[in-house]
Amino acid sequence: MTSTRVFIYGSCVSRDTFEHLDPSQFELVQYVARQSALSATTRPVSLVAPPGMTSRFQQRMIEGDFGSNLRPLLQKYANETDVLLIDLTDERLGVYLLPDGTVVTRSVELIESGAEQSLPSGTHYVQFGTQQHFEYWSGAIRALGDIIRSTMPHVSVALLDLPWAEWSESGDRTPDSFGVGASQANPVFRPYIEAAVTALNAHVISLGPDQVSSGPHHPWGDAPFHYSENVYLETVRRLTGSEGRVVWGPGADARAKPSSSTGATPRAKAQPASKKAAGTPGTVPLSSGPSFVLSGTHRGGTLWLQRRLEKHTDVYFGAAGTTNYFARKERFTDAQEAAKYAAEFTDPHRLGGERSPTYFWHANGSAFSPKRIDTAAAIRDALHPSAKVVLTLRDPVSRAVSAYWSYFASGKFDLPTSMFQLPTNLGVVDLGFYKRHYEHWASVLGADRIVVLLQDDLEADPQDYLRQALTGLGLDPARGTWSAAELKKRENVKTWLKPFKARAPIDAQEIGALLQLYKTDIAFVESLVGRKLPGWKSFRELRSKLL
C-alpha cells in the first residue's frame, strides 16, 4: 500500500492534525512553519542574519523564514508530494518589512530571541489585520498559488479553516495569544481565509465556532488554537473521510475448531463477564471482537502480512479506526467505543484481525520508557480466550534503527539527534527488550495463544513465512492465492529518506551499544524459536546493513 505524502505549510494546527492521521497511510515529507506568505514570496533576507535558537526545530524554521525557503522546498518535493496541507495561524503576528523590501515574519521565535529589537533602521512593522497588511498579503497569497500550480500541478491543496476556540473543553475561557482573544481574532481571519481559498484553489476543511474547543491537556499547553483532540479527529474525518487516531486525548487457549462451511476458525466471541479475570479495571468485554491481533515491531512485516492475509478467503481485518484500541484506556473502558470496535468484527464465518505493531510493549517505567497501559491484560479481559496474538519480530538493532527513521519521517525530531536522546514515550530503544515483553505477555495470555514469526523468514522465503502465519492461525494456506510479485513486494518503503540517511547516518557506536543492550533478548528469542540467529548478533553484518 502506498502512503499519501503530505507537505505541511502552516502551524501546529496542521502539524497536530497530521499527527491524528493513520501513520500507515500518510507520511510527512516536509514541514514549513513560522513563514508568512509575504516572506515566502519575496527574496531572502540579506541585511541581517537570523538569530540563534536553542531548539533545532526553531532554528530550522527561523532560518527558513529568513531564507524564504518555501519556494525551493516546494520545487524539491514536487514529485514526492500528494497533498499540500495549509493553515494561516502563523500569519497572526504580522511581518517586518525591511528597508530593502525583504520580509521577516514576526514569529514567536523572533520575539523570544529579542532579534526584532535589532532589525535594521528603517524596518517597518506591518500588523496583521490592517488594510495595508491584507492588501500586501493578498498579492503574496496569489503569487503563492501561482507557484504551487506551476511547481506541483498534480498536488491537492487542503486549507484548514478552524476558528480559534473561545472555550476550553474544561469549560474555561481560552487565554489570549499576545493580547488577542478568539472573539477578536476570528473575524480578522475571515477575509484572509476567503482570499486564500480563491488564490490557492484549495479544498477547505471548515469547522464552526461551536465545533471547536481548546485542550488543556494539549502537549503544547492551552491556547485558542491548541485544540481538544475531538477537534483534530473531526478535522481528519472531513479531510480524509476516515477515522483518525487518538494520540494524546483524555481517558489516549485451545484453538477453536474449523467451521464446516469455510474451514476457518470461528470468529472469537467475547469472554463472558462472569469468567473475566481481574486485570485492567473497567475493561469492557466485547460482544464480538477480532480472532487474532497482529503485532510485533517497526518494519517487522506486519503490514506485509496483513496485506497477504486479506487475500485469504477466510480472513478479514477491521477498519483503520480499530488500530491501537487496546493501547488506549479511554477506548477499551468506554462502552460506546467498545461497541464501535466490536461492530468491525461481526462475520461469524471468517477470522477477523486487528493490526497494531506497537502493542507488543510491556513498559515498566525503565530508563527508556514511561509506564504504559497493560495491553496484554486489556486483550485478555476483553476478548475470548481463543483469540490469538501473532508477533512478527525483527532483529532488535535493525528494529531500533528503523523506528528512529520512521519517527524522523513523521517529524518527531530533527537531525542530528542520537536515538538515546529521543523522548522515551516513542519506545525506540525499549521496544527491543523482547524477553521482558514476551515473558509478560505469555504470563498474562498464555504462551499457547502467541504465534511468533521472524522477519528473517519473510526476507528469505515469503511463501513459507506466510504458511507459518496461516498454520499458526489454524488456516489452510491453500485457500489463498498470491502471485510471486505480491510475495516479493515490499510495503511502505520511504525512498525519500535516503539522502537524510546519507547525510546523518546512525553512528557505529550506537549500533554497538544497542547490540550490547539486546544481548540477553537475542539469546532469549533464539531459545524461543529453537534456532540460532547469527545475523542478529554480528556487529559487522549489522554495521554493513545499517550504515
GIUR-V269274 format. One record per helix or strand. SS is the DSSP state (@ for helix, = for strand). FROM is the first residue (numbers start at 0). LEN is the number of residues. Records with the same first field share a line. If there is no record, write none. Layout:
BEGIN
SS->FROM-LEN + FROM-LEN
END
This chain:
BEGIN
=->3-6 + 25-7 + 82-4 + 94-3 + 102-3 + 123-3 + 155-7 + 166-2 + 172-1 + 176-1 + 179-1 + 202-5 + 213-1 + 226-1 + 257-1 + 264-1 + 268-1 + 287-1 + 291-5 + 311-1 + 314-3 + 350-5 + 387-6 + 449-5 + 479-1
@->11-8 + 36-4 + 55-11 + 69-7 + 77-3 + 88-3 + 107-6 + 114-4 + 130-21 + 181-19 + 208-3 + 228-12 + 272-3 + 301-8 + 319-3 + 324-3 + 328-4 + 334-8 + 356-3 + 374-8 + 395-14 + 418-3 + 423-3 + 429-3 + 433-12 + 446-3 + 454-6 + 461-11 + 476-3 + 483-5 + 494-9 + 507-10 + 518-11 + 533-4 + 538-8
END
